[in-house]
Amino acid sequence: MCTFSILWVTDQQKGTHMATQMTATGAKNAKPKNKEYTLSAGESLYLVIKPSGVKSWLFRYRVDNKSFKKSLGKYPALTLEKAREKRNAAKVDLANGIDPFPKKVHEKVHTKEEKTFKEWAEWYIETLYTDGLSDTHISRTIKSFKKDVYPIIGDMPINDIMTRDIIKILHVMKERTAIESARKTFSSINRVFSKAISNFPDDINRNPTSDISLSDVIGKKKTVSYPVITDDKELGLLIKSISEYGLGEQEGQQTLRGHSSTRLALMMLAHVFTRPSNVRLAEWEEIDLKAKQWIIPASKMKTKKELIVPLSKQVLKILEEAKEVSPLSKLVFPSNRSITSPFSDAAMVGALRRIGYDRSEIVAHSFRGIFSTIAHEDKTYSHDVIETQLAHTVGSQVSQAYNRAKHLPERVEMMQWYSDHLEHIMSDEVQNG
């Protein structure tokens, strides 16, 4: 048995603009904006204003606990008074258990009016900027949607999307072995549905990702262990090879600048062992040369907590050279294409491969493990000091209360100790010993 009811939606839920009681003058004076918006006329009747200036009346109701929309006609051909008469007649039918509109008609209108997944995804991405998510996270989300999600479900009305459609996306990504990307993409799709339902519960019927066991589709998550080089002679050779990358090559000015940025960035990464993206996206405004500190803002940190990186004498020299290479860029290490764009992850990977190291020997992320292993084995500095500089959470819940200057004096000393260690192991004395 079908049940019928009017769909009551608060204006806050719908994001509508509402006067206490819409008047004929209010309907006439409603102006188009850059995006479509809705004015409430009360009791489930709305005036929809499109960017083109076209206005139409919309009635919202439920059948079997599913929401539907019915276009009653365009304004001003259909006046406010006549629209209310149509709305009232439909309310009478609903009260008597009668569907006021033929099934085929309201299904057709429902499909036409309902927003697609792509439209909801674009709304979701806008909220990420408001929520303060990092540019890297947002860019990755946009890229994955364009590459893997939109081709399959982008143009589908969001309530038409089924569990099997999401699984199809995951299977396509699994076939090209993009397993970790599939996990992140699945999480982003889930967040689109979850956030849309939380803010507009009458527009979204359900979240199709809730029925999916991700591990059953793409397998259980494997712990990633990055390769490390900790032998003094081998590590010293690696650092020396990086310091000589691109030097003496007869190439165009842009290519040489690109090589310089990559070389200097890898050298800095070896000394400061942050995540590679932090170095790639580093800006001069984050660096205080007088205080000898690089303060990475929370928005760029995986932990969402600001990190102070003390700068050793060796790192200050690297930064001095970087400024000479690209004096007009706000980025410390711009790409060879433009001083306003950072170089890519691929540039770091390519440089390491070009100097003779394959993925099984070293990756850009390896420098974190290299430092951690050497520092822990040396035992000069405590575990908490080491992990704090690595931006890892340490201690009890009470001690985890964030303090950006935690262990700072010891960290300043440790960073200089580590830079001195790297400088020593790449010396001729060690290399020829």
JOWO-V12425 format. One record per residue. N is the residue number from 1. RES is the residue in three letters. PHI is phi in whole degrees, -180 to 180 (* if undefined). D_FIRST is the distance of its C-alpha to the first C-alpha in whole Angstrom. Layout:
BEGIN
N	RES	PHI	D_FIRST
N	RES	PHI	D_FIRST
END
This chain:
BEGIN
1	MET	*	0
2	CYS	-83	4
3	THR	-117	7
4	PHE	-125	10
5	SER	-160	13
6	ILE	-79	17
7	LEU	-91	19
8	TRP	-90	22
9	VAL	-134	24
10	THR	-72	28
11	ASP	-68	31
12	GLN	-69	32
13	GLN	-63	29
14	LYS	-84	29
15	GLY	69	33
16	THR	-88	33
17	HIS	-104	36
18	MET	-132	35
19	ALA	-93	37
20	THR	-59	37
21	GLN	-150	36
22	MET	-65	36
23	THR	-114	38
24	ALA	-59	39
25	THR	-66	42
26	GLY	-63	40
27	ALA	-65	38
28	LYS	-66	41
29	ASN	-86	43
30	ALA	-64	41
31	LYS	-101	43
32	PRO	-68	42
33	LYS	-125	42
34	ASN	-65	43
35	LYS	-123	39
36	GLU	-61	36
37	TYR	-142	35
38	THR	-130	33
39	LEU	-113	33
40	SER	-82	31
41	ALA	-105	31
42	GLY	91	29
43	GLU	54	25
44	SER	70	24
45	LEU	-108	26
46	TYR	-135	29
47	LEU	-105	32
48	VAL	-98	32
49	ILE	-114	36
50	LYS	-91	37
51	PRO	-55	41
52	SER	-73	41
53	GLY	99	41
54	VAL	-69	38
55	LYS	-120	36
56	SER	-148	32
57	TRP	-94	29
58	LEU	-129	26
59	PHE	-116	23
60	ARG	-114	20
61	TYR	-156	17
62	ARG	-121	14
63	VAL	-133	10
64	ASP	52	8
65	ASN	64	12
66	LYS	-113	14
67	SER	-84	17
68	PHE	-136	18
69	LYS	-124	21
70	LYS	-130	22
71	SER	-76	25
72	LEU	-91	26
73	GLY	144	30
74	LYS	-89	33
75	TYR	-95	35
76	PRO	-95	38
77	ALA	-55	37
78	LEU	-105	34
79	THR	-73	35
80	LEU	-58	34
81	GLU	-62	33
82	LYS	-68	31
83	ALA	-64	29
84	ARG	-68	28
85	GLU	-65	28
86	LYS	-64	25
87	ARG	-61	24
88	ASN	-64	23
89	ALA	-64	22
90	ALA	-66	19
91	LYS	-63	19
92	VAL	-64	18
93	ASP	-61	16
94	LEU	-62	14
95	ALA	-63	15
96	ASN	-96	13
97	GLY	76	10
98	ILE	-110	11
99	ASP	-73	12
100	PRO	-71	16
101	PHE	-132	17
102	PRO	-56	16
103	LYS	-56	15
104	LYS	-62	18
105	VAL	-68	20
106	HIS	-72	18
107	GLU	-68	18
108	LYS	-66	22
109	VAL	-66	23
110	HIS	-57	21
111	THR	-66	23
112	LYS	-70	26
113	GLU	-81	26
114	GLU	-67	25
115	LYS	-72	29
116	THR	-80	30
117	PHE	-60	31
118	LYS	-60	34
119	GLU	-65	34
120	TRP	-68	32
121	ALA	-64	35
122	GLU	-65	38
123	TRP	-63	36
124	TYR	-61	36
125	ILE	-62	40
126	GLU	-61	41
127	THR	-68	40
128	LEU	-66	42
129	TYR	-63	45
130	THR	-64	44
131	ASP	-77	44
132	GLY	80	47
133	LEU	-66	47
134	SER	-66	50
135	ASP	-61	50
136	THR	-63	51
137	HIS	-63	47
138	ILE	-66	46
139	SER	-62	48
140	ARG	-65	47
141	THR	-64	43
142	ILE	-61	43
143	LYS	-62	45
144	SER	-68	43
145	PHE	-63	40
146	LYS	-65	42
147	LYS	-80	43
148	ASP	-117	40
149	VAL	-95	37
150	TYR	-58	37
151	PRO	-60	38
152	ILE	-102	35
153	ILE	-125	32
154	GLY	-56	34
155	ASP	-94	32
156	MET	-84	29
157	PRO	-56	26
158	ILE	-60	26
159	ASN	-81	22
160	ASP	-91	23
161	ILE	-75	25
162	MET	-114	25
163	THR	-54	27
164	ARG	-63	28
165	ASP	-68	30
166	ILE	-68	31
167	ILE	-63	33
168	LYS	-61	34
169	ILE	-60	36
170	LEU	-64	38
171	HIS	-65	39
172	VAL	-61	41
173	MET	-71	42
174	LYS	-65	43
175	GLU	-62	45
176	ARG	-99	47
177	THR	61	48
178	ALA	-90	47
179	ILE	-68	45
180	GLU	-66	46
181	SER	-65	45
182	ALA	-63	41
183	ARG	-62	41
184	LYS	-67	42
185	THR	-65	40
186	PHE	-60	37
187	SER	-61	37
188	SER	-68	37
189	ILE	-62	34
190	ASN	-58	32
191	ARG	-67	34
192	VAL	-60	33
193	PHE	-64	29
194	SER	-63	30
195	LYS	-71	32
196	ALA	-65	29
197	ILE	-64	27
198	SER	-65	29
199	ASN	-96	30
200	PHE	-135	27
201	PRO	-62	24
202	ASP	-89	22
203	ASP	-98	23
204	ILE	-117	23
205	ASN	-73	20
206	ARG	-165	22
207	ASN	-105	25
208	PRO	-68	25
209	THR	-76	29
210	SER	-66	28
211	ASP	-93	27
212	ILE	-102	30
213	SER	-93	33
214	LEU	-60	36
215	SER	-65	39
216	ASP	-73	37
217	VAL	-85	37
218	ILE	-119	41
219	GLY	97	42
220	LYS	-72	44
221	LYS	-70	46
222	LYS	-100	49
223	THR	-71	52
224	VAL	-91	54
225	SER	-113	58
226	TYR	-80	60
227	PRO	-66	63
228	VAL	-132	66
229	ILE	-121	70
230	THR	-120	72
231	ASP	-63	75
232	ASP	-54	78
233	LYS	-68	79
234	GLU	-68	76
235	LEU	-67	74
236	GLY	-61	78
237	LEU	-64	78
238	LEU	-61	74
239	ILE	-63	75
240	LYS	-66	78
241	SER	-63	76
242	ILE	-64	74
243	SER	-65	76
244	GLU	-104	78
245	TYR	-62	75
246	GLY	79	76
247	LEU	-76	79
248	GLY	82	82
249	GLU	-81	79
250	GLN	-93	80
251	GLU	-134	77
252	GLY	-64	76
253	GLN	-59	76
254	GLN	-65	72
255	THR	-64	72
256	LEU	-64	74
257	ARG	-65	72
258	GLY	-63	69
259	HIS	-63	71
260	SER	-63	73
261	SER	-60	69
262	THR	-65	68
263	ARG	-60	71
264	LEU	-67	72
265	ALA	-66	68
266	LEU	-66	68
267	MET	-63	71
268	MET	-65	70
269	LEU	-60	67
270	ALA	-61	69
271	HIS	-86	71
272	VAL	-104	68
273	PHE	45	65
274	THR	-79	62
275	ARG	-69	59
276	PRO	-53	60
277	SER	-64	58
278	ASN	-63	59
279	VAL	-71	63
280	ARG	-59	61
281	LEU	-99	60
282	ALA	-60	63
283	GLU	-121	64
284	TRP	-62	67
285	GLU	-68	66
286	GLU	-86	65
287	ILE	-106	68
288	ASP	-110	71
289	LEU	-68	74
290	LYS	-68	76
291	ALA	-80	74
292	LYS	59	74
293	GLN	-139	70
294	TRP	-112	67
295	ILE	-104	64
296	ILE	-84	61
297	PRO	-65	58
298	ALA	-57	55
299	SER	-64	53
300	LYS	-102	54
301	MET	-101	54
302	LYS	-61	52
303	THR	-80	52
304	LYS	63	52
305	LYS	-129	55
306	GLU	-60	58
307	LEU	-126	61
308	ILE	-94	65
309	VAL	-112	66
310	PRO	-63	70
311	LEU	-105	72
312	SER	-76	75
313	LYS	-62	79
314	GLN	-65	78
315	VAL	-70	74
316	LEU	-61	76
317	LYS	-68	78
318	ILE	-62	75
319	LEU	-68	73
320	GLU	-62	77
321	GLU	-69	77
322	ALA	-62	73
323	LYS	-68	74
324	GLU	-69	77
325	VAL	-70	75
326	SER	-135	72
327	PRO	-67	74
328	LEU	-100	71
329	SER	-91	68
330	LYS	-78	66
331	LEU	-84	65
332	VAL	-70	67
333	PHE	-130	67
334	PRO	-74	65
335	SER	-78	65
336	ASN	-79	67
337	ARG	-83	65
338	SER	-159	65
339	ILE	-74	66
340	THR	-97	63
341	SER	-118	61
342	PRO	-75	61
343	PHE	-75	62
344	SER	-90	59
345	ASP	-58	59
346	ALA	-62	60
347	ALA	-65	63
348	MET	-65	64
349	VAL	-60	63
350	GLY	-61	65
351	ALA	-65	68
352	LEU	-64	68
353	ARG	-70	68
354	ARG	-67	70
355	ILE	-89	73
356	GLY	108	72
357	TYR	-113	69
358	ASP	-95	66
359	ARG	-62	63
360	SER	-74	64
361	GLU	-101	67
362	ILE	-161	65
363	VAL	-133	62
364	ALA	-60	62
365	HIS	-74	60
366	SER	-64	63
367	PHE	-64	65
368	ARG	-68	63
369	GLY	-67	64
370	ILE	-62	67
371	PHE	-61	68
372	SER	-58	66
373	THR	-64	68
374	ILE	-65	71
375	ALA	-67	71
376	HIS	-67	70
377	GLU	-70	72
378	ASP	-69	75
379	LYS	66	74
380	THR	-72	76
381	TYR	-116	72
382	SER	-70	70
383	HIS	-57	66
384	ASP	-63	65
385	VAL	-66	67
386	ILE	-63	66
387	GLU	-68	62
388	THR	-64	62
389	GLN	-70	64
390	LEU	-80	62
391	ALA	64	59
392	HIS	-96	57
393	THR	-79	56
394	VAL	-131	59
395	GLY	85	59
396	SER	-74	57
397	GLN	-60	54
398	VAL	-67	57
399	SER	-74	59
400	GLN	-81	57
401	ALA	-53	57
402	TYR	-69	57
403	ASN	-139	61
404	ARG	-65	62
405	ALA	-101	66
406	LYS	-59	65
407	HIS	58	68
408	LEU	-60	69
409	PRO	-57	73
410	GLU	-67	73
411	ARG	-69	70
412	VAL	-61	73
413	GLU	-65	76
414	MET	-65	73
415	MET	-65	73
416	GLN	-71	76
417	TRP	-59	77
418	TYR	-70	74
419	SER	-62	76
420	ASP	-63	79
421	HIS	-63	78
422	LEU	-63	77
423	GLU	-64	80
424	HIS	-69	82
425	ILE	-74	80
426	MET	-96	81
427	SER	-75	84
428	ASP	-61	87
429	GLU	-59	88
430	VAL	-78	85
431	GLN	-65	84
432	ASN	-100	88
433	GLY	-79	88
END
